[in-house]
């Protein structure tokens, strides 16, 4: 299987749109370098976060609280983060948000008491919103309409490739650190040391951001006053972007953060095996995402997204209800690849149909829709896992994903052709 995946990766790398990454603008190339380093660091944190919390004797309910807090604070700061990026520049806000978020993550790891973990989770969640809200507008600002599918897909694809490499390394990190520290391989100390390695890689990812030259939009500086009462005044079709994302966020929040615990409980895998299961997920997803622009050229962005998400639902159900580890691992990889391959295409589609001066604000509302689900979903999920198990969560996630995909088709199936002027959105 791994040889097959590597052959597919080589084939993808020989396709012209991947070779064209080197011809992207300097700012875009520097950002992609940052993405690779950040992806390596984040993959380690993602793999062991839940295990770290449980190794300290904390309950699933407290874990659900920690998973929910960043989204709750995100609802408060998303719109200011987008508007600040519109006004001060994307790179500057991303750099400050990323720096503060990493400092808070370090404080979280070295202050393992419940009140301090809650405090630093809130700080990190808020800071990270300032970073991530401005990524899509930054990518749109530093690419032409022709380059945009490539850049958005390369952003996601390189992140998942880095996740593949990081997961391979991460699986053996706790055991290695445990041997150096003379502690248990599944102890909080070993997990913390492994996550600090990931933090160091994420700190290195800030260096390319420092080298980026700020690009300011040359048009008139209009100020969008965004609120519940005047969302309809935005030129972009905000509600049509937001509603599918809202359903998608609810579905993901109930299940996706806990899949490492699902594998641990359902199949009793070791940390090393868990890393081996997670690593190919990144490679398979990267191959799918890098194929996204070619598929979009043939089918259109929206049709590609809708078809891939429908297909992913089959593998989601196989993962949840076929108790055979090799089949579950394969379904895990395919579900992730198919569900995520369309994400950069839809982000590019959304930015193309949003005026430049509204992009930060519209992306804020888009991300807020995601955060709503993540504010309540993990807490609900923790309680369900404790009392019932994972089966209802797979069914609920599949239902929310299906609703999101159906809404996306209804809203945008007749809007496949991109506008000739990316700064003049089409009302749809």
C-alpha positions as CSV (number, residue, x, y, z in Angstrom):
1,X,0.0,0.0,0.0
2,X,2.8,2.4,0.9
3,X,4.6,1.7,-2.3
4,X,1.5,2.4,-4.3
5,X,1.0,5.7,-2.5
6,X,4.5,6.7,-3.2
7,X,4.2,5.9,-6.9
8,X,1.0,8.0,-7.0
9,X,2.8,10.9,-5.3
10,X,5.6,10.7,-7.9
11,X,3.0,10.8,-10.7
12,X,1.4,13.8,-9.1
13,X,4.7,15.6,-8.8
14,X,5.3,15.2,-12.6
15,X,2.0,17.0,-13.4
16,X,2.5,20.5,-14.7
17,X,0.5,22.4,-12.1
18,X,2.7,20.9,-9.3
19,X,5.9,21.9,-11.1
20,X,4.4,25.4,-11.5
21,X,4.7,25.9,-7.7
22,X,8.2,27.2,-8.4
23,X,6.7,29.9,-10.6
24,X,4.3,31.2,-7.9
25,X,5.0,34.6,-6.4
26,X,7.7,35.0,-3.8
27,X,5.3,35.6,-1.0
28,X,3.3,32.5,-1.9
29,X,6.4,30.3,-2.0
30,X,7.6,31.6,1.4
31,X,4.2,30.9,2.9
32,X,4.3,27.3,1.5
33,X,7.6,26.8,3.2
34,X,6.1,27.9,6.5
35,X,3.2,25.5,5.9
36,X,5.5,22.6,5.6
37,X,7.3,23.4,8.9
38,X,4.0,24.1,10.7
39,X,2.5,20.9,9.3
40,X,5.3,18.9,10.9
41,X,4.8,20.5,14.2
42,X,1.0,20.4,14.2
43,X,0.9,16.7,13.3
44,X,2.8,15.8,16.5
45,X,0.5,18.0,18.6
46,X,-2.6,16.6,17.0
47,X,-1.6,13.0,17.4
48,X,-0.9,13.2,21.1
49,X,-3.0,16.0,22.5
50,X,-5.9,13.8,23.6
51,X,-3.6,11.1,25.0
52,X,-1.6,13.7,26.9
53,X,-4.7,15.0,28.6
54,X,-5.9,11.5,29.5
55,X,-2.4,10.5,30.8
56,X,-2.8,13.2,33.4
57,X,-5.9,11.6,34.7
58,X,-8.4,14.1,33.3
59,X,-11.9,13.1,32.2
60,X,-13.4,13.0,28.7
61,X,-15.6,15.9,29.8
62,X,-12.6,18.1,30.6
63,X,-11.0,17.1,27.3
64,X,-14.3,18.1,25.6
65,X,-14.1,21.5,27.4
66,X,-10.5,22.0,26.1
67,X,-11.6,21.1,22.6
68,X,-14.5,23.5,22.7
69,X,-12.9,26.6,24.2
70,X,-10.9,27.7,21.2
71,X,-14.1,27.8,19.1
72,X,-16.0,29.7,21.8
73,X,-13.3,32.4,21.9
74,X,-13.1,32.2,18.1
75,X,-16.7,33.4,17.8
76,X,-15.8,36.5,19.7
77,X,-12.6,37.4,17.8
78,X,-13.2,36.1,14.2
79,X,-14.8,39.3,12.8
80,X,-12.2,41.6,14.5
81,X,-9.4,39.4,13.2
82,X,-10.7,39.6,9.6
83,X,-11.3,43.3,9.7
84,X,-7.9,43.9,11.3
85,X,-6.3,41.9,8.4
86,X,-8.3,44.0,5.9
87,X,-6.9,47.2,7.5
88,X,-3.4,46.4,8.7
89,X,-2.3,43.7,6.2
90,X,-2.6,39.9,6.3
91,X,1.0,39.1,6.9
92,X,1.3,41.4,9.9
93,X,-1.8,40.0,11.7
94,X,-0.8,36.4,10.8
95,X,2.6,36.9,12.3
96,X,1.4,38.3,15.5
97,X,-1.4,35.8,15.9
98,X,1.0,32.9,15.2
99,X,3.6,34.1,17.6
100,X,1.2,34.7,20.5
101,X,-0.5,31.3,19.9
102,X,2.8,29.4,20.1
103,X,3.8,31.2,23.3
104,X,0.4,30.2,24.8
105,X,0.9,26.6,23.6
106,X,4.3,26.5,25.4
107,X,2.7,27.9,28.6
108,X,-0.1,25.2,28.3
109,X,2.4,22.4,28.2
110,X,4.6,23.7,31.1
111,X,1.6,24.6,33.4
112,X,-0.4,21.4,33.6
113,X,-3.1,22.4,36.1
114,X,-6.7,22.6,35.1
115,X,-7.2,26.4,35.6
116,X,-3.9,27.2,33.7
117,X,-4.7,24.8,30.9
118,X,-8.1,26.5,30.5
119,X,-6.5,29.9,30.5
120,X,-3.8,29.1,28.0
121,X,-6.2,27.2,25.7
122,X,-8.4,30.4,25.5
123,X,-5.3,32.6,24.7
124,X,-4.0,30.1,22.1
125,X,-7.4,29.7,20.5
126,X,-7.9,33.4,20.2
127,X,-4.5,34.0,18.8
128,X,-4.7,31.2,16.3
129,X,-8.0,32.7,14.9
130,X,-6.1,35.9,14.0
131,X,-3.7,33.7,12.0
132,X,-6.1,31.3,10.3
133,X,-8.8,33.9,9.4
134,X,-6.3,35.7,7.3
135,X,-4.8,32.8,5.4
136,X,-7.4,32.5,2.6
137,X,-7.4,36.3,1.9
138,X,-3.6,36.2,2.0
139,X,-3.5,33.4,-0.6
140,X,-6.1,35.2,-2.8
141,X,-4.1,38.4,-2.5
142,X,-0.9,36.8,-3.6
143,X,-2.1,34.9,-6.6
144,X,-3.8,35.5,-9.9
145,X,-7.1,33.9,-10.8
146,X,-5.3,31.2,-12.8
147,X,-2.8,30.5,-10.0
148,X,-5.5,30.3,-7.3
149,X,-6.6,26.7,-7.5
150,X,-2.9,25.6,-7.6
151,X,-1.9,27.8,-4.6
152,X,-4.9,26.8,-2.4
153,X,-4.5,23.1,-3.2
154,X,-0.7,23.3,-2.7
155,X,-1.3,25.0,0.7
156,X,-3.5,22.1,1.9
157,X,-1.6,19.4,0.1
158,X,1.8,20.4,1.4
159,X,0.4,20.6,4.9
160,X,-0.9,17.1,4.7
161,X,2.3,15.8,3.2
162,X,4.1,17.4,6.2
163,X,1.5,15.7,8.4
164,X,2.4,12.4,6.8
165,X,6.1,12.9,7.7
166,X,5.4,14.2,11.1
167,X,3.1,11.3,12.0
168,X,5.8,8.8,11.0
169,X,8.3,10.5,13.3
170,X,5.8,11.2,16.1
171,X,4.8,7.6,16.6
172,X,8.1,6.8,18.2
173,X,8.7,10.1,19.9
174,X,7.1,9.3,23.3
175,X,9.0,6.1,23.6
176,X,12.3,7.8,22.7
177,X,11.7,10.7,25.1
178,X,10.6,8.2,27.8
179,X,13.9,6.4,27.5
180,X,15.9,9.6,27.7
181,X,13.9,10.8,30.7
182,X,13.5,7.4,32.5
183,X,9.7,7.6,32.6
184,X,6.9,5.5,31.2
185,X,6.3,5.5,27.4
186,X,2.7,6.5,27.8
187,X,3.3,9.0,30.7
188,X,2.3,12.6,30.7
189,X,6.0,13.5,30.8
190,X,6.8,11.6,27.6
191,X,3.8,13.0,25.7
192,X,4.7,16.5,26.9
193,X,8.3,16.2,25.7
194,X,7.1,14.9,22.3
195,X,4.7,17.8,21.9
196,X,7.5,20.3,22.8
197,X,9.4,18.9,19.8
198,X,6.4,19.8,17.6
199,X,6.3,23.2,19.2
200,X,9.9,23.8,18.1
201,X,9.1,23.0,14.5
202,X,6.1,25.4,14.6
203,X,8.4,28.1,15.9
204,X,10.7,27.6,12.9
205,X,7.7,28.1,10.7
206,X,7.5,31.8,11.7
207,X,10.8,32.6,10.0
208,X,9.4,32.5,6.4
209,X,6.5,34.7,7.5
210,X,9.0,37.4,8.6
211,X,10.5,37.3,5.1
212,X,7.2,38.0,3.4
213,X,6.6,41.5,2.0
214,X,3.3,42.9,2.9
215,X,0.9,43.4,-0.1
216,X,-1.7,46.2,0.4
217,X,-4.8,46.3,-1.8
218,X,-4.5,49.4,-4.1
219,X,-8.2,50.1,-4.1
220,X,-10.2,52.6,-1.8
221,X,-10.3,51.6,1.8
222,X,-13.9,50.9,2.5
223,X,-14.9,49.9,6.0
224,X,-17.5,47.1,6.2
225,X,-19.6,47.5,9.3
226,X,-20.5,43.8,9.9
227,X,-23.3,42.7,12.2
228,X,-26.3,40.4,12.3
229,X,-28.5,43.2,11.0
230,X,-26.5,44.0,7.9
231,X,-24.8,40.8,6.8
232,X,-27.1,41.0,3.7
233,X,-25.4,44.3,2.7
234,X,-22.2,42.5,1.8
235,X,-21.8,42.0,-1.9
236,X,-20.7,38.4,-1.4
237,X,-23.4,35.7,-0.9
238,X,-22.4,35.2,2.7
239,X,-25.3,33.0,3.9
240,X,-24.7,30.5,1.0
241,X,-21.1,30.2,2.0
242,X,-21.9,29.9,5.8
243,X,-24.7,27.4,6.0
244,X,-22.9,24.4,4.5
245,X,-19.9,25.3,6.6
246,X,-22.1,25.4,9.7
247,X,-23.3,21.9,9.2
248,X,-19.9,20.6,8.3
249,X,-18.5,22.1,11.5
250,X,-21.1,20.4,13.7
251,X,-20.4,17.0,12.1
252,X,-16.6,17.3,12.4
253,X,-16.6,18.5,16.0
254,X,-18.6,15.5,17.2
255,X,-16.1,12.9,15.9
256,X,-12.9,14.0,14.2
257,X,-10.9,15.2,17.2
258,X,-11.4,11.8,18.9
259,X,-10.5,9.4,16.2
260,X,-7.1,8.6,17.8
261,X,-9.1,7.6,21.0
262,X,-11.4,5.5,18.8
263,X,-8.5,3.5,17.4
264,X,-7.0,3.1,20.9
265,X,-10.3,1.8,22.3
266,X,-11.7,-0.2,19.4
267,X,-8.4,-1.9,18.3
268,X,-6.1,-1.5,21.4
269,X,-3.2,-0.1,19.2
270,X,0.1,1.2,20.6
271,X,1.4,4.7,20.1
272,X,3.8,3.4,17.4
273,X,0.9,1.7,15.6
274,X,-1.2,4.8,16.0
275,X,1.5,6.9,14.3
276,X,1.7,4.3,11.5
277,X,-2.1,4.5,11.0
278,X,-2.1,8.3,10.9
279,X,0.9,8.8,8.7
280,X,-0.5,7.4,5.4
281,X,-3.6,9.6,6.0
282,X,-1.5,12.6,5.3
283,X,0.0,11.1,2.1
284,X,-3.3,9.9,0.7
285,X,-4.9,13.3,1.4
286,X,-2.0,15.2,-0.2
287,X,-2.3,13.1,-3.3
288,X,-6.1,13.8,-3.5
289,X,-5.7,17.5,-2.8
290,X,-3.0,17.9,-5.4
291,X,-5.2,16.2,-7.9
292,X,-8.0,18.7,-7.0
293,X,-7.1,21.4,-9.5
294,X,-7.0,19.0,-12.4
295,X,-10.4,17.6,-11.4
296,X,-11.8,21.1,-11.0
297,X,-10.6,21.9,-14.6
298,X,-12.7,18.9,-15.8
299,X,-15.7,19.1,-13.6
300,X,-15.7,22.6,-12.0
301,X,-14.8,23.4,-8.4
302,X,-18.3,22.9,-6.9
303,X,-19.1,19.7,-8.7
304,X,-15.7,18.3,-7.6
305,X,-16.3,19.2,-4.0
306,X,-19.8,17.8,-3.9
307,X,-18.8,14.4,-5.5
308,X,-15.8,13.9,-3.3
309,X,-17.8,14.7,-0.1
310,X,-20.6,12.3,-1.1
311,X,-18.0,9.5,-1.7
312,X,-16.3,10.2,1.7
313,X,-19.5,9.3,3.5
314,X,-19.2,5.7,2.5
315,X,-15.8,5.4,4.0
316,X,-16.9,7.2,7.2
317,X,-19.5,4.5,7.8
318,X,-17.1,1.7,7.0
319,X,-14.6,3.2,9.6
320,X,-17.3,3.3,12.3
321,X,-18.9,0.0,11.8
322,X,-16.5,-2.5,10.3
323,X,-14.4,-3.8,13.2
324,X,-11.4,-5.0,11.2
325,X,-8.3,-2.9,11.7
326,X,-6.8,-3.0,8.1
327,X,-10.2,-2.1,6.6
328,X,-10.8,0.6,9.2
329,X,-7.4,2.1,8.6
330,X,-8.0,2.2,4.8
331,X,-11.4,3.8,5.3
332,X,-9.8,6.3,7.7
333,X,-7.3,7.4,5.0
334,X,-9.9,7.5,2.2
335,X,-12.5,9.4,4.2
336,X,-10.0,12.1,5.1
337,X,-8.7,12.4,1.6
338,X,-12.1,12.6,-0.1
339,X,-13.6,15.0,2.5
340,X,-10.7,17.3,2.4
341,X,-9.7,17.4,-1.2
342,X,-12.4,19.9,-2.0
343,X,-11.7,22.3,0.9
344,X,-9.1,24.4,-1.0
345,X,-11.2,24.4,-4.1
346,X,-14.2,25.8,-2.2
347,X,-12.0,28.4,-0.4
348,X,-10.7,29.6,-3.7
349,X,-14.2,29.6,-5.1
350,X,-15.4,31.7,-2.2
351,X,-12.5,34.2,-2.4
352,X,-13.1,34.6,-6.2
353,X,-16.7,35.7,-5.5
354,X,-15.9,38.1,-2.7
355,X,-14.6,41.7,-3.3
356,X,-11.1,42.3,-2.1
357,X,-12.1,44.7,0.6
358,X,-14.6,42.2,2.0
359,X,-12.4,39.0,2.0
360,X,-11.2,39.2,5.5
361,X,-14.7,39.9,6.9
362,X,-16.4,37.2,4.7
363,X,-13.7,34.6,5.7
364,X,-14.3,35.6,9.3
365,X,-18.0,34.7,9.0
366,X,-17.1,31.5,7.2
367,X,-14.8,30.4,10.0
368,X,-17.3,31.5,12.6
369,X,-19.8,29.0,11.1
370,X,-17.2,26.3,11.7
371,X,-16.5,27.5,15.2
372,X,-20.1,27.3,16.3
373,X,-20.1,23.5,15.9
374,X,-16.7,23.2,17.6
375,X,-17.9,25.3,20.5
376,X,-20.5,22.7,21.6
377,X,-19.7,19.5,19.6
378,X,-16.6,18.3,21.6
379,X,-18.4,18.6,24.9
380,X,-21.4,16.7,23.6
381,X,-19.1,14.1,22.1
382,X,-17.2,13.6,25.4
383,X,-20.5,12.9,27.2
384,X,-21.7,10.5,24.5
385,X,-18.4,8.6,24.4
386,X,-18.5,8.1,28.2
387,X,-22.1,6.9,28.3
388,X,-22.8,5.2,24.9
389,X,-19.6,4.9,22.8
390,X,-18.7,6.0,19.3
391,X,-21.5,4.5,17.2
392,X,-24.0,7.4,17.5
393,X,-21.2,9.9,16.8
394,X,-20.4,8.3,13.4
395,X,-24.1,8.4,12.5
396,X,-24.5,12.0,13.6
397,X,-21.4,13.2,11.8
398,X,-22.5,11.4,8.6
399,X,-25.9,13.2,8.8
400,X,-24.3,16.6,9.2
401,X,-21.9,16.0,6.4
402,X,-24.7,14.9,4.1
403,X,-26.7,18.0,4.8
404,X,-23.7,20.2,4.2
405,X,-23.0,18.6,0.8
406,X,-26.6,18.8,-0.2
407,X,-26.7,22.6,0.7
408,X,-23.5,23.2,-1.3
409,X,-25.0,21.5,-4.4
410,X,-28.3,23.4,-4.1
411,X,-26.7,26.8,-3.6
412,X,-23.8,26.6,-6.2
413,X,-24.4,23.8,-8.7
414,X,-25.2,26.4,-11.5
415,X,-22.2,28.7,-10.6
416,X,-19.3,26.6,-12.0
417,X,-17.9,29.2,-14.3
418,X,-15.6,31.7,-12.4
419,X,-16.1,35.4,-13.0
420,X,-13.7,37.1,-15.4
421,X,-12.8,39.7,-12.8
422,X,-12.1,38.2,-9.4
423,X,-12.8,41.5,-7.7
424,X,-16.3,41.7,-9.1
425,X,-18.3,38.9,-7.5
426,X,-21.2,37.2,-9.2
427,X,-24.5,37.2,-7.2
428,X,-25.6,33.6,-6.8
